[in-house]
Each structure stands twice: as structure tokens, then as C-alpha cells.
């Protein structure tokens, strides 16, 4: 029995010590309402008391979270730099709260965060201010909502824009329907939510805008409506739309025909700003010569390769089609023409050719005295021709030199005409395939020829297998010193 009583006394002592330790606090805070019910244009005041139970002095910083009131203290340093409280001492500060703009009649909860600098702890003291209406028919507890709008400073129009709205109900009133209107130059959105009395809530949403929205500076407006009444003030947050430009190239089609290839490429500016884009298409030196394009291209070389290039201006979402046609058909036609020309030439050319040359043998008194004439006849086909006759004319200024051997073949006949040139004829019979004949003779001048002399063309007459007689003429000669 005595042992049980001892244990009971020990348990009670431990509880007493624990309660005493828990009740001790290094510092305490409290407040007294001086004037917490105001009307529009008036200023509320509250006395804040801090008790320092520590053995050392400390500084207590005040942080007041409100978007509806401006805050000042009777002693400015108490609010802006902190309240300096000596050890085992008590200090008071009078705080003034002035409405920012016109506030709806309501009860506003204002949290005051107090931080002990040296001790490193903090406490929150809640102050309630009541704003009454000047109109007796307007009841109290209208909606009073603090709000904070967050939007990225720069928004990519290709991506949804994240929006965050921090809401805080400053009133014991339950807001069953809170209408949120978001509006800007580029997008608008409507949201509905609710707020319980004195509740804090974060509403997140996204704004989806046209990806082609041009770059610009804008501001997002946040308006709250409760019971068809706008909750003032309406707040705005600035942001800007980013500029971007992505050019997409798509091969639309390819057509091939004989020695010709056509291709089409579609370039699209998937952006919200105008852009000059250089499109390059790999090619070869030969292909570039035979390639035409629309629009016109130019050729560049880089990295040991050749490219066709276009400088194209593309507006937002604008599309341009680049067409190329590589055709070797003109080359093929030219080759065909050349081949046809060669064939026609060999078909219609004279099978026998004749050429005439002359050289001066002697001169007299500064003029030409004697010349040697050479006539070259050639059968350039694989056919034999009969009745081949060579005819040449000698001007009256000169005469045939009969004292010497005329040439490889003696003339068959010589016709002399005092008024016209002397005609010399050689009848050589047949001319075998690919056979050549060389006829030479000499002429001498009757008088000294000063300057030069013109020798007429020589002719070769031959008969085809069909019995048709053809004539081929040689070149004309101008002989001079």
C-alpha cells in the first residue's frame, strides 16, 4: 500500500514539472483593439504588446500580410525596423490600418507575423477589422477577398500559359459562387469557384491562345464578382508574347519523265513573325547547269558540295512553293541533231572531192614568171565511179608549159580560146573506191605578172551507177608574191 502511494506522488510531481515547462515561453504577444470598426475614409488602430521573458534583450520584426490596407506604426521604427525589447521587459506599439481604395463592408482578418531575431522563433497574431458602409441599407459582411495573380513574364503562344490565383476570404461570410474573369488582348477566360469563411485557396488554370499571335506586350486583368457585385480593386499583371519562327520544309511531289525530273518543296513559316529563310538543295555541277527553278535560284559551294539556294521572305504562317526541273532533253536533242547532221552530211556530201594548189617556181623583173599547179582528186567512198573527167581553166595571162612533162597524167585535150581562158581536160576513166589521183602541170606567164593572178576553179565530172552525171568544183586560187 505504501509503495502504491509513493508511485502516485512521483507521477503527480512529474506532471507538474511538465506543465510548468510547457507554460513557460521566451516571449509572448497580444493585442488590444483601439479602433477596429471604421467607415470608408477612416483609419483603424490596434495596440500590439510584446513581453520578453528572456534574460537578454531581443528585436521583434513585424510582417503584416494584407493587400487591402496600408500599415504604419505610431513610432515608425517599430514597424519598419522592429521593436527592441529589453530583457524581462514589456513594450507596446500602436499600429494604424488605412484602407487601400474603396473596400466592401466586411470583416477583414489580418495576420501579423512577429519574428524574434535573436531567439529565432516566430508567432502569428490575428487582427480583425470591420469596415462598415456609409449607407444604412447596405448590410455588412459583403465579400472581401484578397487576391494575387501570377503569370509568366514571357509567354510562348505555342504553349498553354499557366495562371495561378491566390485567394483569401477576409470575411466570415461564405462565398458559394465566386466568379473569376480573366481578360487580356489575346485571351479571355471565365472560372467559378467558392470560398468558405476566412478560407485561403489557390486556383490554377491555363490560357490557350492562337499560336500565330504576334509578339506584343500585354497585361492580364483579374476581376472578381460576387452576387453581381465587382470586388474592387481590379488587378492587372503585365506579360509579353514571345516571338518565334520555325520554317518547315516538306517535299510535296516528284515527277519523272524521259530525261526530265521535276520536284516541288513547300516551305511554311510556323511562326508569328516574318522571317527571311535561305533554303538550300544539294546538287551537282552538271545538274545545276541543266536545272531551272521557280523562284529563281543561285548556286553556292560549301563543305565540298554544291547547292541551289533561295532567299525567301516568309510572313507568319505563309507558304511558298519551290519548284525545280532538271532536264537533259535539250542535250539529247542537240546530240540527235548533230548525229542527224553527220548522217545527212555523209549521205548528201559529194563522194569525190577535188582541191587545187599552186606554187611559184620562178620570177622575172619582180613578177611571177612560172608556176606549178597541183590538182588533187579523191574518191572518199567505197564505190567505184566511171567516166571521170577533170577539167581546168588557165587564164589568158599565162600559157601551158609544153616543153616539160605536164604531170602524172597528160591532158587528153587542150582547148585554146583567144578571148577566153584555155581549157585543159583529163579523161582518167574510172576512179576506184578510196582512190586518189594527183595531177600536176606548169604554166608560164606571157608577160611579167606583177602583184598576183587568180586561177579559176577546177572541175571533176563523174557518172553514178544510175547514169547521172555530177560535177564537183575545187577551190579558187589567188597566187601572188
C-alpha positions as CSV (number, residue, x, y, z in Angstrom):
1,X,0.0,0.0,0.0
2,X,2.8,2.4,0.9
3,X,4.6,1.6,-2.3
4,X,1.5,2.5,-4.4
5,X,1.2,5.8,-2.6
6,X,4.8,6.6,-3.4
7,X,4.5,5.9,-7.1
8,X,1.4,8.1,-7.2
9,X,3.1,11.0,-5.7
10,X,6.1,10.7,-8.1
11,X,3.7,10.6,-11.1
12,X,2.0,13.8,-9.9
13,X,5.3,15.6,-9.4
14,X,6.4,14.7,-13.0
15,X,3.1,16.0,-14.4
16,X,3.5,19.3,-12.5
17,X,7.1,19.8,-13.8
18,X,6.0,19.1,-17.4
19,X,3.1,21.6,-17.2
20,X,5.3,24.3,-15.8
21,X,7.9,23.8,-18.6
22,X,5.2,23.9,-21.2
23,X,3.7,27.1,-19.8
24,X,7.0,29.0,-19.9
25,X,7.6,30.9,-23.1
26,X,10.7,33.0,-24.0
27,X,8.3,35.8,-25.2
28,X,4.6,36.5,-25.7
29,X,2.5,38.7,-27.9
30,X,-1.0,40.1,-27.5
31,X,-3.1,43.0,-28.8
32,X,-5.8,45.3,-27.7
33,X,-8.4,46.8,-30.1
34,X,-8.3,50.6,-30.1
35,X,-10.5,51.3,-33.1
36,X,-11.2,48.3,-35.2
37,X,-14.6,49.3,-36.7
38,X,-14.3,52.0,-39.3
39,X,-16.2,53.5,-42.2
40,X,-14.7,54.5,-45.7
41,X,-12.0,57.1,-45.3
42,X,-11.4,56.3,-41.6
43,X,-8.3,54.7,-40.1
44,X,-8.2,51.7,-37.7
45,X,-5.8,51.4,-34.8
46,X,-4.6,48.4,-32.7
47,X,-2.2,48.2,-29.7
48,X,0.3,45.4,-30.0
49,X,2.1,44.2,-26.8
50,X,5.3,42.1,-26.7
51,X,6.6,40.6,-23.4
52,X,10.2,39.5,-23.4
53,X,10.7,36.7,-20.9
54,X,14.3,36.1,-21.9
55,X,17.4,37.1,-19.9
56,X,18.7,39.0,-22.9
57,X,17.2,41.9,-25.0
58,X,15.8,41.0,-28.4
59,X,14.4,42.7,-31.5
60,X,11.0,41.6,-32.8
61,X,10.3,42.2,-36.5
62,X,6.7,42.7,-37.7
63,X,5.4,41.3,-41.1
64,X,1.8,42.1,-42.0
65,X,0.2,40.3,-45.0
66,X,-2.6,42.4,-46.5
67,X,-3.4,43.8,-49.9
68,X,-6.4,45.8,-48.6
69,X,-4.7,48.2,-46.0
70,X,-1.7,50.3,-45.7
71,X,0.1,49.8,-42.4
72,X,2.0,52.3,-40.3
73,X,3.1,52.4,-36.6
74,X,3.0,55.3,-34.2
75,X,6.7,55.0,-33.9
76,X,7.8,54.3,-37.5
77,X,10.8,52.2,-36.4
78,X,8.6,49.7,-34.6
79,X,7.1,48.6,-37.9
80,X,9.9,49.2,-40.4
81,X,13.0,48.0,-38.3
82,X,11.5,46.1,-35.4
83,X,10.5,46.6,-31.7
84,X,13.6,46.5,-29.4
85,X,12.5,44.9,-26.0
86,X,14.9,44.7,-23.1
87,X,15.3,41.6,-21.0
88,X,12.3,40.8,-18.7
89,X,10.5,43.9,-20.2
90,X,7.3,44.7,-22.0
91,X,6.8,47.0,-24.9
92,X,3.7,48.2,-26.8
93,X,3.3,49.6,-30.4
94,X,0.3,51.3,-31.9
95,X,-0.4,50.1,-35.5
96,X,-2.6,52.1,-37.9
97,X,-4.5,50.4,-40.8
98,X,-5.8,52.6,-43.6
99,X,-8.0,51.1,-46.4
100,X,-6.5,51.0,-49.9
101,X,-9.2,52.4,-52.1
102,X,-12.9,51.6,-51.5
103,X,-13.4,48.4,-49.6
104,X,-16.7,46.4,-49.4
105,X,-18.3,46.4,-46.0
106,X,-16.9,43.3,-44.3
107,X,-14.7,41.9,-41.5
108,X,-11.1,41.6,-42.6
109,X,-8.7,39.2,-41.0
110,X,-5.1,40.5,-40.9
111,X,-2.3,38.1,-39.9
112,X,0.6,39.8,-38.1
113,X,3.8,37.7,-38.1
114,X,6.2,38.5,-35.3
115,X,9.8,37.2,-35.5
116,X,12.3,37.3,-32.6
117,X,15.6,38.0,-34.3
118,X,18.0,36.6,-31.6
119,X,15.7,33.8,-30.3
120,X,14.9,32.7,-33.8
121,X,11.2,31.9,-33.2
122,X,8.0,33.5,-34.7
123,X,4.3,33.8,-33.8
124,X,1.3,35.0,-35.6
125,X,-1.3,37.3,-34.1
126,X,-4.6,37.7,-36.0
127,X,-6.3,41.2,-36.0
128,X,-9.9,41.6,-37.2
129,X,-11.0,44.9,-38.7
130,X,-14.6,45.7,-39.6
131,X,-15.4,48.1,-42.4
132,X,-18.9,49.4,-42.3
133,X,-20.9,51.1,-45.0
134,X,-21.9,54.7,-45.0
135,X,-25.3,53.6,-46.4
136,X,-27.6,52.2,-43.7
137,X,-29.4,49.9,-46.2
138,X,-26.3,48.1,-47.1
139,X,-25.7,45.2,-44.8
140,X,-22.3,44.2,-43.5
141,X,-20.3,41.2,-44.5
142,X,-20.1,41.9,-48.1
143,X,-17.4,39.9,-49.9
144,X,-13.9,40.9,-49.1
145,X,-11.3,38.8,-50.9
146,X,-7.6,39.4,-51.1
147,X,-6.1,38.1,-54.4
148,X,-2.7,37.7,-56.0
149,X,-2.3,36.9,-59.7
150,X,0.8,35.1,-61.1
151,X,1.6,34.8,-64.8
152,X,4.9,34.2,-66.5
153,X,6.6,37.4,-67.6
154,X,7.2,35.9,-71.1
155,X,4.6,33.5,-72.7
156,X,5.2,31.2,-75.7
157,X,2.0,31.3,-77.8
158,X,2.6,27.7,-78.8
159,X,2.2,26.5,-75.2
160,X,-0.7,27.0,-72.7
161,X,0.1,29.9,-70.4
162,X,-0.1,28.8,-66.7
163,X,-2.1,31.1,-64.4
164,X,-2.1,31.0,-60.6
165,X,-4.6,33.0,-58.5
166,X,-4.1,33.2,-54.7
167,X,-7.5,33.9,-53.0
168,X,-8.1,34.8,-49.4
169,X,-11.5,35.4,-47.9
170,X,-11.2,38.2,-45.3
171,X,-14.7,37.9,-44.2
172,X,-16.6,35.3,-42.1
173,X,-19.1,35.2,-45.0
174,X,-19.4,32.1,-47.0
175,X,-19.0,32.8,-50.8
176,X,-20.8,30.0,-52.5
177,X,-20.1,31.4,-56.0
178,X,-17.0,33.4,-56.8
179,X,-16.9,34.5,-60.4
180,X,-13.4,35.0,-61.8
181,X,-12.9,36.9,-65.1
182,X,-9.5,36.9,-66.8
183,X,-9.1,39.2,-69.8
184,X,-6.3,40.5,-72.0
185,X,-5.8,41.5,-75.6
186,X,-5.0,37.9,-76.6
187,X,-7.3,35.7,-74.5
188,X,-10.2,35.7,-72.1
189,X,-11.3,33.1,-69.5
190,X,-14.1,32.6,-67.0
191,X,-13.9,30.5,-63.9
192,X,-16.2,29.8,-61.0
193,X,-15.2,28.7,-57.5
194,X,-16.3,29.1,-53.9
195,X,-14.6,30.4,-50.7
196,X,-15.5,29.4,-47.2
197,X,-15.3,31.9,-44.4
198,X,-11.7,33.1,-43.9
199,X,-10.5,30.4,-46.3
200,X,-7.4,30.7,-48.5
201,X,-7.3,29.0,-51.8
202,X,-5.1,28.7,-54.9
203,X,-6.8,28.5,-58.2
204,X,-4.7,27.3,-61.2
205,X,-5.7,27.4,-64.8
206,X,-4.3,27.9,-68.3
207,X,-4.8,30.4,-71.1
208,X,-4.7,28.9,-74.6
209,X,-4.0,31.5,-77.3
210,X,-3.6,31.4,-81.1
211,X,0.0,30.1,-81.9
212,X,0.2,32.8,-84.5
213,X,-0.4,35.7,-82.1
214,X,2.2,38.3,-83.0
215,X,4.8,39.3,-80.3
216,X,3.5,42.1,-78.1
217,X,3.3,43.5,-74.6
218,X,0.1,42.8,-72.8
219,X,-1.5,42.7,-69.3
220,X,-3.8,40.1,-67.8
221,X,-6.7,41.6,-65.9
222,X,-8.3,39.8,-62.9
223,X,-11.8,40.7,-61.9
224,X,-13.8,39.0,-59.1
225,X,-17.6,39.2,-59.0
226,X,-19.8,38.1,-56.0
227,X,-23.6,38.4,-56.1
228,X,-23.3,40.5,-59.3
229,X,-21.0,43.0,-57.5
230,X,-17.4,43.6,-58.6
231,X,-14.9,43.1,-55.8
232,X,-12.5,46.0,-56.0
233,X,-9.8,46.7,-56.9
234,X,-9.4,45.0,-60.3
235,X,-5.8,44.0,-60.6
236,X,-3.5,43.6,-63.7
237,X,-0.3,41.7,-64.3
238,X,2.0,42.5,-67.2
239,X,3.4,39.9,-69.6
240,X,4.7,39.6,-73.1
241,X,4.2,37.3,-76.1
242,X,7.4,35.8,-77.3
243,X,8.5,35.9,-81.0
244,X,9.4,32.7,-82.7
245,X,9.8,31.3,-86.3
246,X,10.2,27.7,-87.3
247,X,10.4,27.1,-91.1
248,X,9.1,23.6,-92.1
249,X,10.2,22.2,-95.4
250,X,8.0,19.4,-97.0
251,X,8.7,17.6,-100.3
252,X,5.3,17.8,-102.0
253,X,5.9,15.8,-105.1
254,X,8.3,14.4,-107.7
255,X,7.6,13.7,-111.4
256,X,9.9,11.9,-113.7
257,X,9.7,11.6,-117.5
258,X,12.2,10.9,-120.3
259,X,15.5,12.6,-119.2
260,X,13.5,15.0,-117.0
261,X,12.8,15.2,-113.3
262,X,10.6,17.8,-111.5
263,X,10.4,18.3,-107.8
264,X,8.3,20.6,-105.5
265,X,9.2,21.7,-102.0
266,X,6.7,23.5,-99.7
267,X,8.2,26.0,-97.2
268,X,5.9,27.1,-94.3
269,X,6.7,29.6,-91.6
270,X,5.3,28.1,-88.5
271,X,5.9,31.3,-86.5
272,X,4.4,34.6,-85.5
273,X,7.0,36.9,-87.1
274,X,8.2,37.5,-90.6
275,X,11.5,35.7,-91.5
276,X,14.0,35.6,-94.3
277,X,14.9,32.0,-94.8
278,X,17.7,30.6,-97.0
279,X,16.7,27.2,-98.4
280,X,19.5,25.0,-99.8
281,X,19.1,22.0,-102.1
282,X,22.1,19.8,-102.7
283,X,23.0,19.4,-106.4
284,X,26.0,18.7,-108.7
285,X,27.8,21.0,-111.0
286,X,26.3,19.2,-114.1
287,X,22.8,19.1,-112.7
288,X,22.9,22.8,-111.8
289,X,23.6,23.7,-115.4
290,X,20.5,21.8,-116.6
291,X,18.2,22.8,-113.7
292,X,15.6,25.6,-113.8
293,X,13.6,26.7,-110.8
294,X,10.8,28.9,-109.7
295,X,11.5,31.2,-108.0
296,X,15.0,31.8,-109.4
297,X,17.9,30.2,-107.5
298,X,21.6,30.8,-107.2
299,X,24.4,28.4,-106.7
300,X,26.7,28.2,-103.6
301,X,29.5,25.8,-102.6
302,X,30.3,24.7,-99.1
303,X,31.7,21.6,-97.4
304,X,32.9,20.4,-100.8
305,X,29.4,20.2,-102.2
306,X,27.2,22.4,-104.5
307,X,23.8,23.7,-103.6
308,X,21.0,25.5,-105.2
309,X,19.9,28.3,-102.8
310,X,16.8,30.6,-102.5
311,X,16.4,33.6,-100.1
312,X,12.7,33.6,-99.3
313,X,10.8,36.1,-97.2
314,X,8.0,34.3,-95.2
315,X,5.3,36.0,-93.2
316,X,3.6,34.3,-90.3
317,X,2.1,31.0,-91.4
318,X,2.9,31.9,-95.0
319,X,3.7,29.1,-97.5
320,X,6.0,29.3,-100.6
321,X,6.4,26.5,-103.1
322,X,9.9,26.0,-104.7
323,X,9.8,24.1,-108.0
324,X,12.9,22.6,-109.7
325,X,13.1,21.0,-113.1
326,X,16.3,19.1,-114.2
327,X,16.1,18.2,-117.9
328,X,18.7,16.7,-120.2
329,X,16.3,16.6,-123.1
330,X,17.8,19.7,-124.8
331,X,21.2,18.0,-124.7
332,X,19.7,14.8,-126.1
333,X,18.0,16.9,-128.9
334,X,21.3,18.6,-129.7
335,X,23.1,15.3,-129.8
336,X,20.4,13.9,-132.1
337,X,20.7,17.0,-134.4
338,X,24.5,16.5,-134.5
339,X,24.1,12.8,-135.3
340,X,21.5,13.6,-137.9
341,X,23.6,16.3,-139.4
342,X,26.6,13.9,-139.6
343,X,24.4,11.3,-141.3
344,X,22.9,13.8,-143.7
345,X,26.4,15.1,-144.4
346,X,27.7,11.7,-145.2
347,X,24.6,10.9,-147.3
348,X,24.5,14.1,-149.3
349,X,28.2,15.0,-149.4
350,X,30.0,14.7,-152.7
351,X,31.6,11.3,-153.0
352,X,34.5,12.8,-154.9
353,X,36.5,15.8,-153.7
354,X,38.8,18.0,-155.7
355,X,41.3,20.6,-154.5
356,X,43.7,22.9,-156.3
357,X,47.1,24.2,-155.2
358,X,49.8,26.4,-156.9
359,X,53.3,27.4,-156.1
360,X,55.6,29.9,-157.8
361,X,58.6,28.4,-159.5
362,X,60.4,31.4,-161.0
363,X,60.1,35.1,-161.1
364,X,61.2,37.8,-163.5
365,X,61.7,41.5,-163.1
366,X,59.9,41.4,-159.8
367,X,56.9,39.5,-161.1
368,X,55.7,35.9,-161.5
369,X,57.3,34.0,-164.4
370,X,56.4,30.4,-163.9
371,X,54.1,28.4,-161.6
372,X,53.3,24.8,-160.8
373,X,49.6,23.8,-160.4
374,X,48.6,20.6,-158.5
375,X,45.1,19.1,-158.7
376,X,44.2,16.5,-156.1
377,X,41.2,14.2,-156.7
378,X,40.0,11.7,-154.1
379,X,37.2,9.1,-154.0
380,X,36.1,9.1,-150.4
381,X,33.5,6.4,-150.7
382,X,33.6,2.6,-151.1
383,X,32.1,2.9,-154.5
384,X,33.7,3.0,-158.0
385,X,32.8,5.8,-160.4
386,X,33.2,5.7,-164.2
387,X,33.8,8.3,-166.9
388,X,35.8,10.5,-164.6
389,X,36.9,13.7,-166.3
390,X,38.9,16.5,-164.8
391,X,38.6,20.0,-166.4
392,X,40.7,23.0,-165.5
393,X,40.9,26.5,-166.9
394,X,44.0,28.6,-167.5
395,X,43.8,32.4,-167.7
396,X,44.9,34.2,-170.9
397,X,47.8,35.9,-169.0
398,X,49.5,32.5,-168.8
399,X,50.0,29.6,-171.0
400,X,50.6,25.9,-170.6
401,X,54.3,25.0,-170.4
402,X,54.6,22.3,-173.2
403,X,58.3,21.9,-173.1
404,X,58.2,20.0,-169.9
405,X,56.3,17.0,-168.8
406,X,52.9,18.2,-167.7
407,X,52.3,15.9,-164.8
408,X,51.4,12.4,-163.8
409,X,48.8,12.3,-166.5
410,X,49.0,14.1,-169.8
411,X,45.9,16.2,-170.7
412,X,43.5,14.4,-173.1
413,X,42.6,17.7,-174.8
414,X,43.6,21.3,-174.6
415,X,41.2,24.0,-175.9
416,X,42.6,27.4,-176.6
417,X,40.3,30.4,-177.0
418,X,42.0,33.8,-177.5
419,X,39.0,35.6,-175.9
420,X,38.5,33.2,-173.1
421,X,40.7,31.0,-170.9
422,X,42.5,27.9,-172.1
423,X,40.7,24.7,-171.1
424,X,42.6,21.5,-170.2
425,X,40.8,18.2,-169.9
426,X,42.0,14.9,-168.4
427,X,39.9,11.7,-169.0
428,X,41.0,9.3,-166.3
429,X,38.3,6.7,-166.9
430,X,37.2,5.1,-163.6
431,X,38.0,6.1,-160.0
432,X,38.2,3.1,-157.7
433,X,36.9,3.2,-154.1
434,X,39.0,5.4,-151.9
435,X,41.4,6.0,-154.8
436,X,43.4,9.3,-155.1
437,X,44.8,10.9,-158.2
438,X,47.3,13.7,-158.4
439,X,47.7,15.8,-161.5
440,X,50.4,18.4,-161.9
441,X,51.2,20.8,-164.7
442,X,53.2,24.0,-165.2
443,X,52.2,27.4,-166.6
444,X,54.3,30.4,-167.5
445,X,53.4,34.0,-167.9
446,X,53.3,35.7,-171.3
447,X,54.3,38.9,-169.5
448,X,55.7,39.5,-166.1
449,X,52.8,39.3,-163.6
450,X,53.1,42.0,-161.0
451,X,51.0,41.7,-157.9
452,X,49.2,38.4,-158.4
453,X,47.0,36.2,-160.5
454,X,43.6,34.5,-159.9
455,X,43.3,30.8,-161.1
456,X,39.8,29.6,-161.8
457,X,38.3,26.5,-160.1
458,X,39.0,23.1,-161.5
459,X,36.1,20.6,-162.1
460,X,35.7,16.9,-161.9
461,X,32.9,15.2,-163.9
462,X,31.8,11.7,-163.0
463,X,28.9,9.4,-163.7
464,X,26.9,7.4,-161.0
465,X,25.6,3.9,-161.4
466,X,22.2,5.4,-162.2
467,X,23.8,7.2,-165.2
468,X,23.6,10.6,-163.6
469,X,26.5,13.0,-164.4
470,X,27.6,15.1,-161.4
471,X,30.1,17.9,-161.3
472,X,32.3,18.8,-158.3
473,X,34.3,22.1,-158.2
474,X,37.6,22.8,-156.5
475,X,38.6,26.0,-154.7
476,X,39.7,29.2,-156.5
477,X,43.3,30.3,-156.1
478,X,44.8,33.7,-155.7
479,X,48.6,33.5,-156.3
480,X,50.9,36.4,-155.5
481,X,54.4,37.1,-154.4
